[in-house]
Amino acid sequence: MKEEWIALFVPLLLWAQAVWASPFLKTYRYKHSAILAAAAGMLMFSALSSSSTYFMPLFIIGAATMVTTFVVLLWPKRAAAPKRKAR
């Protein structure tokens, strides 16, 4: 097994650890962040599998997608505005 396959699963494992294994983090938007983690893994895998020409752009996009995964996961949802009473 080559090392590229590890990059495919590491973002999903980091996501799972942040969601379930950490008792100190309050997390939101599990579905969206899981999709982003899977996309980050695919981008990292393709970066490591591709030629040197495409490595850096794919790796940077994969890293940005991983950062976006955790921003989406940890950013609190917007609370609904309080209702105003009609006079």
Backbone torsions as a table, in degrees:
resi	resn	phi	psi	omega
1	MET	NA	132.3	-178.2
2	LYS	-86.7	167.3	-176.1
3	GLU	-72.5	-19.0	-178.1
4	GLU	-63.1	-31.5	-176.9
5	TRP	-66.9	-25.6	177.9
6	ILE	-64.9	-38.8	-179.4
7	ALA	-65.4	-22.1	179.2
8	LEU	-72.0	-33.5	-174.0
9	PHE	-102.3	-19.8	-176.2
10	VAL	-62.2	-44.0	177.9
11	PRO	-61.3	-37.4	177.1
12	LEU	-68.7	-36.1	177.4
13	LEU	-69.1	-38.5	175.1
14	LEU	-64.4	-39.2	177.5
15	TRP	-63.3	-45.9	-179.5
16	ALA	-63.5	-37.8	178.3
17	GLN	-66.8	-39.4	178.7
18	ALA	-67.8	-35.6	-177.1
19	VAL	-77.0	-48.9	-170.0
20	TRP	-107.4	-33.1	-170.7
21	ALA	-90.3	-15.4	-177.3
22	SER	-97.6	114.9	-179.7
23	PRO	-78.8	-9.4	-174.5
24	PHE	-98.8	-11.2	-177.8
25	LEU	-99.1	133.2	172.1
26	LYS	-98.0	119.2	-172.5
27	THR	-113.6	155.7	-179.2
28	TYR	-135.8	165.2	171.9
29	ARG	50.4	63.4	-177.8
30	TYR	-64.4	-42.6	-173.7
31	LYS	-66.2	-48.5	-178.6
32	HIS	-64.6	-41.4	-179.0
33	SER	-71.3	-30.2	176.1
34	ALA	-66.8	-39.9	177.3
35	ILE	-63.7	-41.8	178.0
36	LEU	-66.4	-37.1	178.2
37	ALA	-65.5	-40.2	177.2
38	ALA	-65.0	-40.1	177.8
39	ALA	-65.6	-39.1	177.7
40	ALA	-63.6	-40.0	177.4
41	GLY	-63.9	-41.6	178.7
42	MET	-65.3	-39.7	178.7
43	LEU	-67.0	-40.8	177.6
44	MET	-65.1	-40.5	177.9
45	PHE	-62.6	-45.1	-179.7
46	SER	-68.5	-31.3	176.8
47	ALA	-65.4	-42.8	-179.1
48	LEU	-74.4	-23.4	-179.4
49	SER	-88.7	-17.0	-173.5
50	SER	-88.0	177.9	179.0
51	SER	-74.4	171.3	-176.6
52	SER	-67.3	-19.3	179.5
53	THR	-67.3	-40.6	-175.7
54	TYR	-98.5	-2.2	-175.5
55	PHE	-61.4	-54.3	-173.1
56	MET	-64.9	-46.4	178.1
57	PRO	-62.1	-42.1	179.2
58	LEU	-67.0	-37.8	179.6
59	PHE	-66.9	-40.8	179.1
60	ILE	-66.2	-42.3	178.3
61	ILE	-65.6	-39.1	177.2
62	GLY	-64.5	-41.7	177.8
63	ALA	-65.8	-39.8	177.4
64	ALA	-65.6	-36.3	177.2
65	THR	-67.2	-36.4	177.8
66	MET	-66.8	-40.8	176.5
67	VAL	-63.8	-41.7	178.0
68	THR	-63.0	-35.0	177.0
69	THR	-57.2	-47.7	-177.6
70	PHE	-76.1	-28.3	173.8
71	VAL	-65.0	-45.2	179.0
72	VAL	-65.4	-37.8	-177.3
73	LEU	-70.6	-37.4	-172.9
74	LEU	-100.6	-13.2	-178.6
75	TRP	-75.4	126.8	-178.8
76	PRO	-67.7	148.7	177.6
77	LYS	-70.5	151.8	179.0
78	ARG	-72.3	128.3	178.7
79	ALA	-76.6	147.3	178.5
80	ALA	-67.9	143.2	179.4
81	ALA	-67.4	142.6	179.4
82	PRO	-64.2	142.1	-179.1
83	LYS	-75.5	140.4	178.3
84	ARG	-93.8	144.0	178.6
85	LYS	-82.7	135.3	177.5
86	ALA	-79.4	143.6	178.7
87	ARG	-97.4	NA	NA
